[in-house]
Amino acid sequence: MMTEPDQPTTTGDETLATLIRSRLGDLTPTERRAAHVLLSNYPFAGLETVAQFAARAGVSAPSILRFIARLGFGAYADFQRHLKDELEAQLQSPLMKQSQESASTTPLSGFAAAVLTNVKQTFESVAPAEFEAILSIMTDTKRRLHIVGGRLTEAIALYAVRHLRVIRPEVTLVEGQAATWRDQVIDFGKRDVLIVFDIRRYQDDIILLAQEAAERGATIVLFTDQWLSPIARFARHVISTRTAVPSNWDSNVAILAVVEALIAGATKSLWELSKARMEALEMLRKGGPR
């Protein structure tokens, strides 16, 4: 378990966010929820009151206080003072200031810059321990993977399924009418993993599906945005991505990039199995012997 230092062990240019990401795997599930909320809207979530922070994370106020104590703060005021000092230092540093858009900025270049920033910030915010934990789940062939997406993220769910079915067995897409999803959930148990894509506006039917799956013992892995789907409250693992762009629509590019990183890692980890499956698929496509 993570030790309780007398004060935060950040050094140099390291921020509290860096410390939290490095220790995410040592936190309890309740503490991880608080950590995900803070990291997804850093540092501003931590500048709210204890009650507001707790409500965001779906945990109790004492849980928030235990979380900041694990980070080395004796009082919530000390925790907030540290965040304010970090924010002030960032605003004073020319390197941290957002550059002004030039007069020659076009809608294309402005959108491209926002997407690149989203991808960069997303990968910087993903805790290595969390990424490795999800990768371990994806490559555990004793577990069944079920993947579901929302109205605008189902395409990413399907993309993940198409790749993972080549890499390993027992991968299914949860699709069709929401009323029929319970036909699949009824068989869920501890061997099952539900990978969910849910960004704002969060879908009530997907939230209910994830909750019911969790109640049956399934492991929930959530891919969401920086505001966090309510599913984060009972998900075992959460990847928070940046989705905001200069558009009426949110961007899924950063989510797709993380999914592709996981697919690459899974292929490497299961290479002998994946290679054999790829070869068998090629034979089937050519009409060769089964």
N, C-alpha and C positions, 0 to 999 in steps of 0.2 A: 504494500500500500504506500501511497505517497506520504512523505514525512511532512510535518507541519513546521516550517521554518519560522524563526522569530520575525523575519521580514522577507519581502519578496526577493528572490534570488536573481533579479534581472541585472544585467551588467551592460555597460557601454550603450550601444544603440538598440539593444534588445528591449522589446516592449513586453508588457504583461501578456499581450495576446500571444507572443512567441512562446512565453513560458507555459501558458495554458495549453497551446497546441502540442507542445513537447510532452506534456504530462496527461493528456486526455485519456490515454489508456489506463491510467491509474485511478481515475475518478469513479465514483459510484454512479449508477444509472441516473439518479436524481441530480447529482453534481454535474454530470455530462449534459443534461438538459439545460441547466443554468449556463454552462460553458458555451454550448451551441448558440444560445440566445445572445450572449455577450459577444461572441466572435462574429455572429451574423450582422450585428449592428454596433461595431466597435468604434469608439468607446462609449457611445451615447446611451446604450441600454444600461450600462453601469452607472450612468449619471442620474437615472431615475430614482425614485424612492424604493425602499426595500419592497414595499407592497406592489408597486408597479412592475418591478423586475420579476418578482415571484409570479405575478399574474401572467406576464409574457411567457414565462417558462413552464407554467402549469404546475408549480411546486409551492410549498409553503414558505413563508417568510423565514422561519428558522432554518430551512434548507439552504436559503440564499446566504444566511449568516455563516452556516457551516462551510459553505463553498468558499466564501472569501477568507475564512479562517484557515482553510487548507492552502490558500495561496499566501498565507503569512501575514494577514492583516488582523489586528486585534479589534478593530471597530470598523463599521461600515463607512464612517466619515473618513478614516484613513485610506480605505480602498478608493473612495471617490476623489480624494485629494491626489492620490497617485495618478488616476486617470486624467484629472484636470491638468496636472503637471505635464503629462505626456502630450496632451492635446495642445497645450500652450507651446511646448517645444516644437511640435510639428508645424504649427502655424507660423512660428518664427523662422523656420528653416526654409530657404529658397528651394531646396530640393523637394520639399513636400508640398509646395504650393502648386495648385493646378494652373497650368499655363493658359494664358489667354488665347482664345481662338483668333487666328489672324483673319483679316478681311477676305483672304483668298480661300478660306475654308468652304468646302462644298458639302452638300448633303451627303454625298458618298464618302468623302474623307472624314467628315464628322462622325458618321455612323460607324465607319471602320475603326476610328480611334476609340469609340465607346466599346465596341465589341472586343478589341484587343485588351483594353483595360479590364473588362469583365473577366476575360480568360486569365489574365495575369493575377488579378486579385483573388479569383477563385482558387487557383492552384496554390497561391501563397497562404490562403486561409485553411486549406484542407490539412488536417493533422495527419502526419505520416502514419501514426498508429491506427487511426481510423481507416485510412485507405488500405493498409495492410490487413486489418480485421475484415473488411468487406471483401477483399481479394481472397482471403482464406476461406470465407464462406462460399464465394462463387466457385472456388476450385475444389471444394469438398464434394466429391461425387456420390457420397452417401446421403447427401441432402438434395431435396427436390426444389428447384427454383421456379417460382411463379412470378411473372412480371406484368405490371399493370400501369397504364398511363391515363392521363386525363384527356379532355377534348383536344388540346393542342400539344400534349406530350405523348400521346399514344404512338406517334411515329417513332419517337426515341425508344419507347418500350419495344416496339416491333423490331427496330434496328438492333437492339441488344439481344433479343431473342434469336434473330437470324444468325448472328455471330456465335452466340453461346451454344446453339444447337449443333454447330459444327465442332465446337471445342469439346463439348461434354454432353452426356445424356441427361434426360429428365429435366428439360427446360420447357415451360409452357407459357403462352401468352393468355392472360385473363382478358377475354374480349366478349363481345356480344352485349345483350341487354343486362343492365345492372341487376335486374330481378333474378337472373339466372346465375349470378356469381355465387350465391350460397350453395349451389349444387357442387361447386368445387371446394368452397370453404369447409363444408361438412366433413371432408376427409383430411383437413389440415391437422398436423400434429407437430411434435418437436423436430421432426426431420425436415419440415417444410420451411422455406424462406419466401417471404413476399417482398419483392423489390418494387417500390412505389415511386412514381414520378408525379409530383403534385406541386404546382406553382399557383400563385394567385390568378384568378379567383378560385380559391380552393374548393374542390368538389365534395359535396356532402356524401355522395354515394361511395366515393373512394375512401373518404375518412372512415365511414362506417365499415367498409370492407376490411380495411387495415385493423380497425379495432376488434372486429370479430375474429380475424385471423390471429391476432395477438392473444386474445382470450382463449383460443384453442391451443396455444403453445407455440405458434409459428414465430420465427424471428422476422422482425420487420426492418428492412433497410430502406431509408427514405432519401430521395433526391429532391430537393426543394430550392426555394429562392432565399434571398437574404432576410425575408420577413418570416420565414418558417411556417410551413403548414402545421395545423393542429396535430397532425400525425406524429410530429416530433415528440409529443408528450409520452407516447408509448412505443416509439421506434427504438430498436437496440442500437442502430447506427444511423447517423445523419450526415449527408453531404449538403452543405449550404452553398449555393452558387449565386453569382451575380447575374442579374437578368435585365437591369434597367438600361435602356438605350433611348436616343432621341426619336421616339416613335410612339404611336398609340398602343403598340404591341410590345410585350416583353420578348427578350431574345433567349433562345434555348441553346445558343452556340456553346456557352461555357459548360452547360450540363452535358452536351454531346461530347465535348472534349474530355471530360472526366470519365465518361462511359468508355470512350475509345482507349483511354489510358488503362482502365480496368480490363478491357478486352485484350489489350496487348500483354498485360501482366498475366492474365489467365492463360493465354495461348502459350506463353513461355513456361509457365509453371506446369502445365499439363501437356507439354510438347509431345511426348511419346504417344499418349492417348489421342491428342489432337491430330497428329500426323497420320496415325492409323485410320482415324475417322475421315480425314480429308482424302486419303487414298481410296478408301471404300466408296466415298461419295463420287469421286471422279470415275470409278469403274461403273457405278450405277448410271451416271450421266451419259457415259459412252455406250451403255447397253451391254456391258460386259457381264461376266459370271458373278452371281451373288454369293 
